[in-house]
C-alpha cells in the first residue's frame, strides 16, 4: 500500500469515528438568545448565535482547594 493511500485511509477512519461519536450524544441545536430548538444544521455549520445543548448547560465541578497546614 502506498504512503498516500495509508494516509487517506487513516483520515477516513478518523472522520468516520468522529461522526459516529457525535451521533451517539443526546444533544440538539438551540438559538442561544431564546433557547429555541432549531435544526441541527445551524450548529453543524457553525452559525453564530446557535449552540449545542445540553453540552453547554452541564454544571462544572468545582475543584476543592487544598488547605496548607
N, C-alpha and C positions, 0 to 999 in steps of 0.2 A: 504494500500500500504506500502511495507517495505521501510525502510530508504534508502537502496541501490538502489531500483528501482526509488525512488524520485530523488536521486542524478543523476542517469543515465538519467532520463527524462529531468532534468534541463540542463544537459550538452548537450544533443542532441538538445534541443531548442536553446541554446546559439550558438552552432556550425552552426545550420541552419540559424539563424539570421545573423551571421557574413558573411556567404556565400552569402546570398541574398543581403546584404549591399554592398559587393564587386562587385557583378554583376551589380548593378544599376549605378555605377560610370562609366563615359566615360573616360577610361584610356587604355593604351596599354603598352607593354613592349618594351624597346629600349636598344640596345647596347650603353652603356654610351660613349665610346670613339668616335663613329662615328654617334651617334643619328640615327642608322638604326633600323627601326621597325622589331621586331622578334616575334616569337611565345611566347605567354604568359607563357608557361611552364618554361622558363628561370627565370622569376621573381617569379613565384609561387614556384619554387624550391629553390629560394634564391641564384642563381648562381652569383658569384662575377663578377662585371663589367656590370651587367644589372640592369635597374631601371624602375619603373613605370613612365609613362608620362601621362598627363601633370602635375601630382601631384607635382613633384619636380620643375617645372618651374613657379609655381604660385608666383606672387610677394607678398612679405610680407609687411604688412602695418607697417610703422614706427610709433612708439609711440611718440606723441608730448611731449616734456619736458615742464613741468610747471615751469615758472619762479617765483622765490620767490621774493616778493617785500617788 
